[in-house]
Amino acid sequence: MAVEKLAEDESNSGVPPLPDASPEPSVSFTDTTSPELSSSEQCRAAQARQLQVCQNRTCLRSQSDKILTALQSEAPSEVMVMGCGCLGQCGAGPIVQVSPDNIWYCRVATKADVLEIVEQHLIQDQPVQRLLHPRIHAYYIPDVSPKPST
């Protein structure tokens, strides 16, 4: 009896019934296999660069918020620049991590540093050696140990 009453109330509520099946939502993605793109452009489109700038306490004390703003305004439009939490390199900040290159920059402190990263790394594909984090990129650091005299 209660079920029949509920069905009767629903049919008289003035609310239209839900359709039986809804159409599939349309979703579009950028086609990275387009014949108009060269193979290197297809690769770059599939692996767009991302820059993460630490915005945790220690880096913020070193003005990482200004570095983030400068990178956001200077980086090419296809590069995603975003703030992030602690990258675990406190004391060497501000830290900037470039993905998918897996490059870590430390002590990025000036607008000149930002411009150098943008021009040399993001545009010319060459890491900025003087800003590379020495603990992570020891293989990039030139050998400056004293040579034995002969």
C-alpha positions in Angstrom: 0.0 0.0 0.0 2.8 2.5 0.9 4.7 1.6 -2.3 1.6 2.3 -4.4 1.1 5.7 -2.6 4.8 6.7 -3.3 4.4 5.8 -7.0 1.2 7.8 -7.2 2.9 10.9 -5.5 5.9 10.8 -7.8 3.6 10.7 -10.9 1.7 13.7 -9.8 4.7 15.8 -8.6 5.0 17.9 -11.8 8.7 16.9 -12.0 9.6 15.4 -15.4 10.9 11.9 -15.2 14.6 11.2 -15.9 15.5 10.0 -19.4 16.3 6.3 -19.7 19.7 6.8 -21.2 21.8 10.0 -21.4 24.0 10.7 -24.4 27.8 10.3 -24.0 29.5 13.5 -23.0 31.6 15.0 -25.7 35.3 15.3 -24.6 38.0 16.6 -26.9 41.7 16.2 -26.4 44.6 17.7 -28.4 45.6 15.2 -31.0 49.4 14.8 -30.6 49.6 12.4 -33.6 48.4 14.9 -36.1 50.2 14.6 -39.5 50.8 18.4 -39.4 53.2 18.1 -36.4 56.8 16.8 -36.9 57.9 13.9 -34.7 59.8 16.2 -32.3 56.7 18.5 -32.0 54.5 15.4 -31.3 56.9 14.3 -28.6 57.0 17.8 -27.0 53.2 18.1 -27.2 52.9 14.8 -25.4 55.4 15.8 -22.8 54.8 19.5 -22.1 57.1 21.0 -19.6 56.0 21.9 -16.2 57.9 24.1 -13.7 57.2 23.8 -10.0 58.3 26.5 -7.7 58.4 25.7 -4.0 56.1 27.9 -2.0 56.8 26.5 1.5 58.1 28.6 4.4 61.8 28.5 3.8 61.6 29.2 0.1 58.9 31.9 0.7 61.4 33.7 3.0 63.7 33.8 0.0 61.0 35.4 -2.2 59.9 32.3 -4.1 56.6 33.9 -4.6 58.3 36.6 -6.7 60.2 33.9 -8.7 56.9 32.1 -9.3 55.2 35.3 -10.6 58.2 36.1 -12.8 58.3 32.6 -14.3 54.6 32.7 -15.0 54.9 36.0 -16.9 58.1 35.0 -18.8 57.7 31.3 -19.6 56.5 30.3 -23.1 52.7 29.7 -23.2 53.0 26.0 -23.6 54.9 25.6 -20.3 52.9 25.2 -17.2 54.3 27.1 -14.2 52.8 26.5 -10.8 53.6 26.8 -7.1 53.9 23.7 -5.0 54.6 22.5 -1.5 57.9 21.6 0.0 60.3 19.9 -2.5 62.5 18.7 0.4 65.5 20.9 -0.4 65.1 23.5 2.4 68.0 25.8 2.7 68.8 25.7 -1.0 65.8 27.7 -2.0 64.1 29.0 -3.9 63.8 25.7 -5.7 62.5 25.3 -9.2 61.9 21.8 -10.6 61.5 21.3 -14.4 59.6 18.2 -15.5 59.8 15.9 -17.5 63.5 16.9 -17.7 64.0 16.2 -14.0 66.1 19.3 -13.6 66.3 21.0 -10.2 67.5 24.6 -9.9 68.5 26.0 -6.5 68.9 29.5 -5.2 66.9 31.0 -8.0 66.8 34.5 -6.6 66.7 37.2 -9.3 64.8 38.2 -12.4 68.1 37.5 -14.3 68.0 33.9 -13.0 64.4 33.6 -14.3 65.3 35.0 -17.7 68.3 32.7 -18.0 66.2 29.6 -17.2 63.5 30.7 -19.7 66.0 31.5 -22.5 68.6 28.8 -22.0 66.6 25.9 -20.7 63.0 26.3 -21.9 63.8 27.8 -25.3 67.3 26.4 -26.2 67.0 23.1 -24.2 70.2 23.6 -22.3 70.1 23.5 -18.5 71.6 26.5 -16.7 74.6 24.9 -15.1 75.3 27.6 -12.5 71.8 27.1 -11.0 71.7 23.3 -11.0 71.3 21.7 -7.5 74.7 20.2 -6.7 73.2 17.3 -4.6 71.0 16.2 -7.4 73.1 17.1 -10.5 76.6 16.2 -9.4 77.3 14.9 -12.9 76.8 18.4 -14.3 79.3 20.1 -11.9 82.7 20.5 -13.5 85.7 19.0 -11.7 87.5 21.8 -10.0 89.6 19.7 -7.7 93.3 20.8 -7.6 95.5 18.9 -10.1 98.7 17.3 -8.7 101.7 19.3 -9.8 104.3 17.4 -11.8 
